[in-house]
Amino acid sequence: LVTEQCETCRGEGRTERRRTLRVSIPAGIDEGHQIRLSNEGEVGVRGGPAGSLYVAVHVAPHPQLRREGTELIYEADVSIAQAALGTTIAVPTVDGDEPVEVKAGTQPGTEIRLRGRGVPHLRRTGSKGDLHVFVNVVVPARLSKRQRELLTEYAADAGEPVAAPHGRILDKV
């Protein structure tokens, strides 16, 4: 029987201390997953074995890509001219920007799939999801006088009825 308790542990036989641990986060881990580190938790009572430490993972959102499981989604804004005539755009990937061809005549909402450019599968080594690029054709809210003339001319050539230009006060003077 112990008559005097230790000042440090107060008779528990263990003390609290802080340590820094290095944790390997596997590629493809998702929000809310936990990583178990065996024998890194609290020491058992009366000299018992140490328990496990669980590290909760929180995945920060990417500024441009949206994640759905192993699939990545990117919404690419292109102009009317770029969609009609075709262009090459820079698409962000986990490995940096990648040039992607937008073909002439691309319609709003068109999906361009980049196979294997998504998030790695957590359990299937070497396998990755896809990156889906959705094309958003941006219609300009304001046009210069020249741009308006060109679009009106295009519409007339295509036989498309358009509203008569309202004109601004300065145009009428």
C-alpha positions as CSV (number, residue, x, y, z in Angstrom):
1,L,0.0,0.0,0.0
2,V,1.3,3.4,-1.0
3,T,1.2,5.9,1.8
4,E,2.4,9.0,-0.1
5,Q,1.3,9.9,-3.6
6,C,3.7,11.1,-6.2
7,E,3.3,14.9,-6.8
8,T,3.6,14.5,-10.5
9,C,1.1,11.8,-11.2
10,R,-1.0,11.9,-8.0
11,G,-0.8,8.2,-7.6
12,E,-2.1,7.3,-11.1
13,G,1.3,6.1,-12.4
14,R,1.1,8.2,-15.6
15,T,1.6,11.8,-16.5
16,E,0.4,14.1,-19.3
17,R,2.8,15.2,-22.0
18,R,2.5,16.6,-25.5
19,R,4.2,15.2,-28.5
20,T,4.2,16.0,-32.2
21,L,3.4,13.1,-34.5
22,R,3.9,12.8,-38.2
23,V,0.8,11.4,-39.9
24,S,0.7,10.1,-43.5
25,I,-2.6,11.2,-45.2
26,P,-3.4,8.8,-48.1
27,A,-4.4,10.4,-51.4
28,G,-8.1,10.2,-52.0
29,I,-9.1,10.4,-48.4
30,D,-12.5,12.1,-47.9
31,E,-14.1,14.5,-45.4
32,G,-14.8,12.9,-42.0
33,H,-12.6,9.8,-42.4
34,Q,-10.4,8.9,-39.5
35,I,-6.9,7.6,-39.3
36,R,-6.1,5.3,-36.4
37,L,-2.6,5.5,-34.9
38,S,-2.1,2.4,-32.7
39,N,-0.4,2.7,-29.4
40,E,-0.3,6.5,-29.7
41,G,-3.3,7.3,-27.4
42,E,-3.5,7.5,-23.6
43,V,-1.5,5.1,-21.5
44,G,-3.6,2.5,-19.7
45,V,-4.3,2.7,-16.0
46,R,-1.7,1.1,-13.7
47,G,0.9,0.6,-16.5
48,G,-1.6,-0.8,-19.1
49,P,-0.9,-0.6,-22.8
50,A,-1.4,2.7,-24.7
51,G,-4.7,3.0,-26.6
52,S,-5.2,4.3,-30.1
53,L,-5.2,7.9,-31.3
54,Y,-7.8,8.8,-33.9
55,V,-7.1,11.7,-36.3
56,A,-10.2,13.2,-37.9
57,V,-9.6,14.4,-41.4
58,H,-11.1,17.6,-42.8
59,V,-10.6,18.3,-46.5
60,A,-10.3,21.9,-47.5
61,P,-12.4,22.9,-50.6
62,H,-10.5,23.7,-53.8
63,P,-11.2,27.3,-55.0
64,Q,-12.2,26.1,-58.5
65,L,-12.9,22.4,-58.4
66,R,-15.8,20.7,-56.8
67,R,-15.4,17.1,-55.5
68,E,-18.0,14.4,-55.7
69,G,-16.3,11.2,-54.4
70,T,-13.4,10.5,-56.8
71,E,-14.9,12.7,-59.5
72,L,-13.9,16.4,-59.9
73,I,-16.2,19.0,-61.5
74,Y,-15.1,22.3,-63.1
75,E,-17.3,24.9,-64.7
76,A,-15.5,26.7,-67.6
77,D,-16.8,30.0,-68.7
78,V,-16.3,30.7,-72.5
79,S,-17.6,33.5,-74.6
80,I,-20.1,33.2,-77.5
81,A,-17.3,33.6,-80.0
82,Q,-15.1,31.0,-78.3
83,A,-18.0,28.4,-78.2
84,A,-18.9,29.1,-81.8
85,L,-15.3,29.2,-83.2
86,G,-13.5,26.9,-80.8
87,T,-10.6,27.6,-78.5
88,T,-8.2,26.1,-76.0
89,I,-8.8,26.9,-72.3
90,A,-6.6,26.2,-69.2
91,V,-8.4,23.8,-66.8
92,P,-7.1,23.5,-63.3
93,T,-6.3,19.9,-62.2
94,V,-4.7,18.5,-59.1
95,D,-1.4,18.5,-61.0
96,G,-1.7,22.1,-62.3
97,D,-3.4,23.7,-65.3
98,E,-4.0,21.6,-68.4
99,P,-4.9,22.9,-71.9
100,V,-8.3,21.6,-73.0
101,E,-9.8,22.0,-76.5
102,V,-13.3,23.5,-76.7
103,K,-14.5,22.4,-80.2
104,A,-16.2,24.8,-82.6
105,G,-19.9,24.8,-82.1
106,T,-19.8,23.8,-78.5
107,Q,-23.2,24.2,-76.8
108,P,-23.9,25.5,-73.2
109,G,-23.7,22.7,-70.7
110,T,-21.5,20.5,-72.9
111,E,-19.4,18.1,-70.8
112,I,-15.7,17.4,-71.6
113,R,-14.5,14.4,-69.6
114,L,-10.8,14.1,-68.7
115,R,-10.4,10.5,-67.8
116,G,-8.1,9.7,-64.9
117,R,-7.6,13.3,-63.9
118,G,-9.8,13.2,-60.8
119,V,-9.1,12.1,-57.2
120,P,-7.3,8.8,-56.6
121,H,-9.4,5.9,-55.3
122,L,-8.6,5.3,-51.7
123,R,-8.6,1.5,-51.9
124,R,-7.7,0.8,-55.6
125,T,-4.1,1.7,-56.1
126,G,-3.3,3.5,-59.4
127,S,-6.9,4.2,-60.2
128,K,-8.3,7.7,-60.4
129,G,-11.7,9.3,-61.0
130,D,-12.4,11.7,-63.8
131,L,-12.4,15.5,-64.2
132,H,-15.7,16.7,-65.7
133,V,-15.5,20.1,-67.4
134,F,-18.9,21.7,-68.0
135,V,-18.9,24.5,-70.6
136,N,-20.8,27.6,-69.6
137,V,-21.3,30.0,-72.5
138,V,-21.3,33.6,-71.1
139,V,-23.5,36.1,-72.9
140,P,-22.2,39.6,-72.5
141,A,-24.6,42.0,-70.6
142,R,-23.1,45.1,-72.3
143,L,-21.9,45.5,-75.9
144,S,-19.9,48.2,-77.5
145,K,-21.5,49.9,-80.5
146,R,-19.2,47.9,-82.9
147,Q,-20.0,44.6,-81.1
148,R,-23.8,45.3,-81.4
149,E,-23.4,46.1,-85.1
150,L,-21.5,42.8,-85.7
151,L,-24.0,40.7,-83.9
152,T,-26.9,42.4,-85.6
153,E,-25.2,41.7,-89.0
154,Y,-24.6,38.1,-88.0
155,A,-28.3,37.7,-87.0
156,A,-29.4,39.2,-90.3
157,D,-27.1,36.9,-92.2
158,A,-28.4,33.9,-90.3
159,G,-32.0,35.0,-90.8
160,E,-32.6,35.3,-87.1
161,P,-35.0,38.0,-85.9
162,V,-33.6,40.2,-83.2
163,A,-35.0,43.2,-81.3
164,A,-34.3,46.6,-82.8
165,P,-31.5,48.4,-81.0
166,H,-33.0,50.8,-78.5
167,G,-30.0,53.1,-78.8
168,R,-28.7,55.3,-76.1
169,I,-29.4,58.9,-75.7
170,L,-25.9,59.8,-76.9
171,D,-26.5,57.7,-80.1
172,K,-29.7,59.7,-80.9
173,V,-28.0,63.1,-80.6
